[in-house]
Amino acid sequence: MASKNSPVTGILAEEHVIIDFGRYEGKSVFEISETDPHFYTTLISAKESGNFAIRRNNKDKTFRLYCNNFSLSH
């Protein structure tokens, strides 16, 4: 069975992408989807607008979601 791509992280599993800004710094995108659906929807909109980037951290091999628009970090 094919897995569905995340609207925030694309082909990366949401539990492997960590928020690197604001009040949810250190939480995974999956955790956000479970605890704050409104903010998760905001992340989807930010992705569609190109307001963040996901980068691999070579030190610990995790993925980090960086915000290019500080209005998301409140």
C-alpha distances in whole Angstrom, upper triangle without the diagonal:
4,6,9,13,16,19,21,19,17,15,16,15,18,19,20,22,26,28,32,34,36,35,32,32,31,28,24,23,20,24,25,22,23,27,28,26,29,29,25,26,29,27,24,28,29,26,27,30,30,32,30,28,26,27,27,29,31,33,30,27,25,25,27,27,31,32,35,36,38,38,34,36,38
4,7,9,13,15,18,16,14,11,13,13,16,18,18,20,23,26,29,31,33,33,29,30,29,26,22,20,19,22,23,21,22,26,26,24,27,27,23,23,26,24,21,25,26,23,23,27,26,28,26,25,23,24,24,27,28,30,28,25,23,22,24,24,28,29,31,33,35,35,31,33,35
4,6,9,12,14,13,11,9,11,10,12,14,15,17,20,22,25,28,29,29,26,26,25,22,18,17,15,18,19,17,18,22,23,21,23,23,19,20,23,20,18,22,23,20,21,24,24,25,23,22,20,22,21,24,26,28,25,22,20,19,21,21,25,26,28,30,32,31,28,29,32
4,6,9,12,11,9,8,10,10,11,14,15,16,19,21,24,26,27,27,24,25,24,21,18,15,14,17,18,15,17,20,20,18,20,20,16,17,20,17,15,18,20,17,17,21,21,22,21,20,18,21,21,24,26,28,26,23,21,19,20,19,23,24,26,27,29,29,25,27,29
4,6,9,8,5,5,8,8,9,13,13,13,17,18,21,23,25,25,22,23,22,19,16,13,13,16,16,14,17,20,20,17,19,19,15,15,17,15,12,16,16,13,14,18,17,19,17,16,15,17,18,21,23,26,24,21,18,16,17,16,19,20,22,24,26,26,22,24,27
4,5,5,5,7,7,7,7,11,12,11,14,15,18,20,21,22,18,19,19,16,13,10,10,13,13,11,14,16,16,14,16,15,11,12,14,11,9,13,14,11,12,16,15,16,15,14,13,16,17,20,23,25,22,20,17,14,15,13,17,17,20,21,23,22,19,21,23
4,6,6,9,10,11,10,13,14,13,15,15,18,19,20,21,18,19,20,17,14,11,11,14,13,11,14,17,15,13,14,13,10,9,11,9,6,9,10,8,9,12,13,14,13,13,13,16,18,21,24,26,24,22,19,16,16,13,16,16,18,18,20,20,17,19,21
4,6,9,9,10,8,11,12,10,12,11,14,15,17,18,15,16,16,14,11,8,10,13,11,10,14,15,14,12,13,11,8,9,10,6,5,9,9,6,9,11,11,11,10,10,10,13,15,18,21,23,21,19,16,13,12,10,12,12,15,15,17,17,14,16,18
4,6,5,7,6,10,9,7,10,11,14,16,18,19,16,16,16,14,11,8,10,13,12,12,15,17,16,15,16,14,11,13,13,10,9,12,11,9,11,14,12,13,11,9,8,11,12,15,18,20,18,16,13,10,10,9,12,13,15,17,19,19,16,18,20
4,6,8,9,12,12,11,14,15,17,19,22,23,20,20,19,18,14,11,13,16,16,14,17,20,19,17,19,17,14,14,15,12,10,13,13,10,11,14,13,15,13,12,10,13,14,17,20,22,21,18,15,12,13,12,15,16,18,19,22,22,19,21,24
4,7,9,12,11,11,15,16,19,21,24,25,22,21,20,19,15,13,13,17,17,16,19,22,21,20,22,20,17,18,19,16,14,17,17,13,15,18,16,18,16,14,11,13,14,17,19,21,20,16,14,12,14,14,17,19,21,23,25,26,22,24,27
4,6,9,7,7,11,14,16,19,21,22,19,18,17,15,12,10,11,14,15,15,17,20,20,19,21,19,16,17,18,15,14,17,17,14,16,19,17,18,15,13,10,11,11,14,16,18,16,13,11,9,11,11,15,17,20,22,23,24,21,22,25
4,5,6,7,11,13,16,19,21,21,18,17,16,14,10,9,8,12,13,12,14,17,18,17,20,18,15,17,18,15,15,18,18,15,18,21,19,20,17,15,12,14,13,15,17,19,16,14,11,10,12,12,16,18,21,23,24,25,21,22,25
4,5,5,8,10,14,16,18,18,14,14,13,10,7,5,5,8,9,9,11,13,14,14,16,14,11,14,15,12,12,16,16,14,16,19,18,18,15,14,11,13,14,15,18,19,17,15,11,10,11,11,14,16,19,20,21,22,18,19,21
4,6,8,10,14,16,18,17,14,14,11,9,5,6,5,7,10,10,11,13,15,15,18,16,13,16,18,15,16,19,19,17,20,22,21,20,17,16,13,14,14,15,17,18,15,13,10,10,11,12,15,18,21,22,23,24,20,20,22
4,6,10,12,16,18,18,14,14,11,10,7,8,8,10,12,13,15,16,17,18,20,18,15,18,19,16,17,20,19,17,20,22,20,20,16,14,11,11,10,11,14,15,12,10,7,6,8,10,14,17,20,22,23,24,20,20,22
4,7,9,12,15,16,12,11,9,8,5,6,8,10,11,12,14,16,16,16,18,15,13,16,16,12,14,17,15,14,17,19,17,16,12,11,8,9,9,10,13,15,12,10,7,5,5,6,10,13,16,18,19,20,17,16,19
4,6,9,12,12,9,7,6,5,4,6,9,9,10,12,14,14,15,16,17,14,13,16,16,12,15,17,16,15,18,19,18,16,13,12,9,10,10,10,14,14,12,11,8,6,5,6,9,12,15,17,17,18,15,14,17
4,6,8,9,6,5,6,6,6,7,10,10,9,12,14,14,13,15,15,12,11,14,13,10,13,15,13,13,17,17,16,13,10,11,9,11,12,12,16,16,15,15,11,9,6,5,7,9,12,13,13,14,11,10,13
4,7,9,8,5,6,8,9,10,14,13,12,16,18,17,16,18,18,14,14,17,15,13,16,17,14,15,18,18,16,13,10,10,10,10,12,11,15,15,14,14,11,10,6,6,6,8,11,13,12,14,11,9,13
4,7,7,5,8,10,11,12,15,14,13,16,18,17,15,17,17,13,14,16,14,12,16,16,14,15,18,18,16,13,11,12,12,13,15,15,19,19,18,18,15,13,10,8,7,7,10,10,9,11,9,6,9
4,5,6,9,10,13,13,16,15,12,16,17,15,14,16,15,11,13,16,13,12,16,17,14,16,20,19,18,14,13,15,15,17,19,18,22,22,21,22,18,16,13,11,10,9,12,11,9,10,8,4,6
4,6,9,9,12,13,15,13,11,14,15,13,12,15,14,11,13,16,14,14,17,18,16,18,22,21,21,17,16,18,18,19,21,20,24,23,22,23,19,18,15,13,13,12,16,14,12,12,10,7,7
4,6,5,8,9,12,9,8,11,13,11,10,13,13,10,11,14,13,12,15,17,15,17,20,20,19,17,15,16,15,17,18,18,21,21,19,20,16,15,12,11,12,12,15,15,13,14,11,8,9
4,6,8,10,13,11,10,14,15,14,14,16,16,13,14,17,15,13,17,19,16,17,21,21,19,16,14,15,14,15,16,15,18,18,16,17,14,13,10,9,10,11,14,15,13,15,12,9,11
4,7,10,12,10,11,14,15,14,15,17,18,15,15,18,17,15,18,21,18,19,22,23,21,19,16,16,14,14,14,13,16,16,13,14,11,11,9,10,11,13,17,18,17,18,15,13,15
4,7,8,6,7,10,11,10,11,14,15,13,12,16,15,13,16,19,17,17,21,22,21,19,16,16,14,15,16,15,18,18,15,16,12,12,10,10,12,14,18,18,17,18,15,13,15
4,5,5,6,9,10,11,12,13,15,13,11,15,15,12,14,17,16,16,19,21,19,18,15,14,12,14,14,14,17,18,15,14,11,10,9,9,12,14,18,19,19,19,16,15,17
4,5,5,6,9,10,10,11,12,10,8,11,12,9,11,14,13,13,16,18,17,15,13,13,11,14,15,16,19,20,17,16,12,11,10,9,12,13,16,17,17,18,14,14,16
4,5,5,6,9,10,10,13,12,9,12,14,12,13,16,16,15,18,20,20,19,17,17,14,17,17,18,21,22,19,18,14,13,13,12,16,17,20,21,21,21,17,17,19
4,5,5,6,8,10,13,11,9,13,14,13,14,18,18,17,20,22,22,20,18,18,16,19,19,19,22,22,20,19,15,14,14,13,16,17,21,21,21,20,17,16,17
4,5,5,5,7,9,7,6,10,11,10,12,14,14,15,18,19,19,17,16,17,16,18,19,20,24,24,21,21,17,15,14,12,15,15,18,18,18,17,13,13,14
4,6,6,5,8,8,5,8,11,10,11,14,15,15,17,19,19,18,17,18,17,20,21,22,25,26,23,22,19,17,16,14,17,17,20,20,20,19,15,16,17
4,6,7,10,10,9,12,14,13,14,17,18,18,21,23,23,22,20,21,20,22,23,24,27,28,25,24,20,19,18,17,20,20,23,23,23,22,18,18,19
4,6,9,9,9,12,13,14,15,18,18,19,22,23,24,22,21,22,21,23,24,25,28,28,25,25,21,20,19,17,20,19,23,22,21,20,16,16,16
4,5,6,6,9,10,11,13,15,15,17,19,20,21,19,18,20,20,23,24,25,29,29,26,26,22,20,19,16,18,17,20,19,18,17,13,14,13
4,6,5,6,9,10,11,13,14,15,17,19,20,19,18,20,20,23,25,26,30,30,28,27,23,21,19,17,19,18,21,19,19,17,14,15,15
4,5,5,6,9,10,11,13,15,16,17,19,17,17,20,20,24,26,27,31,31,29,28,25,22,20,17,18,17,19,17,17,15,12,13,13
4,5,5,6,9,10,10,12,14,15,16,14,14,17,17,20,22,24,27,28,26,25,22,19,17,14,15,13,16,14,14,12,9,10,10
4,5,5,6,9,10,11,13,14,15,14,13,15,15,19,21,22,26,27,25,23,20,17,15,13,14,13,16,15,16,14,11,12,13
4,5,5,6,9,10,11,13,14,13,14,16,17,20,23,25,28,30,28,26,23,20,18,15,16,15,17,15,16,14,11,14,15
4,5,5,6,9,10,11,12,11,11,14,16,19,22,24,27,29,27,26,22,19,17,13,14,12,13,12,13,10,8,11,12
4,5,5,6,9,10,10,9,9,11,12,16,18,20,24,25,24,22,19,16,13,10,11,9,12,11,12,11,8,11,12
4,5,5,6,9,10,10,10,12,13,17,19,22,25,27,26,24,20,17,16,12,14,12,14,13,15,14,11,14,16
4,5,5,6,9,9,10,13,15,19,22,24,27,29,28,26,23,20,18,14,14,12,13,12,14,12,10,14,15
4,5,5,6,5,7,10,12,16,19,21,25,26,26,24,21,17,15,11,11,9,9,8,11,10,8,11,14
4,5,5,6,6,8,10,14,17,19,23,25,24,22,19,15,14,10,11,10,10,11,14,14,11,14,17
4,6,8,9,11,13,17,20,23,26,28,28,25,23,19,17,14,14,13,13,13,16,15,14,17,19
4,6,8,11,14,17,21,23,26,29,28,26,24,20,18,14,14,12,10,10,14,13,12,16,18
4,6,8,11,14,17,20,23,26,25,23,21,17,15,12,11,10,8,9,13,14,12,15,18
4,7,11,14,17,19,22,24,24,23,20,17,14,10,9,6,5,6,9,10,9,12,15
4,7,10,13,15,19,21,21,19,16,13,10,7,5,4,5,7,10,12,10,11,15
4,6,10,12,15,18,18,16,14,10,8,6,5,7,7,11,13,15,13,14,18
4,7,10,13,15,15,13,10,6,5,4,6,9,11,14,16,18,15,15,19
4,6,9,12,12,10,8,6,5,7,8,11,13,16,18,20,18,18,21
4,6,9,9,6,6,4,6,9,11,14,16,19,21,23,21,20,24
4,6,6,5,5,6,7,10,11,15,17,20,21,24,21,20,24
4,6,5,7,9,11,14,15,19,21,24,25,27,25,24,28
4,6,8,10,12,15,16,20,22,25,25,28,26,24,28
4,6,9,11,14,16,20,23,25,25,28,25,24,27
4,7,10,13,15,19,22,25,25,28,25,24,27
4,7,10,13,16,19,22,22,24,21,20,24
4,7,10,13,16,19,20,22,19,18,21
4,6,10,13,15,16,18,15,14,18
4,7,10,12,13,15,12,12,15
4,7,9,10,13,10,10,14
4,5,7,9,7,8,11
4,6,9,9,10,13
4,5,6,8,11
4,5,5,8
4,6,6
4,6
4
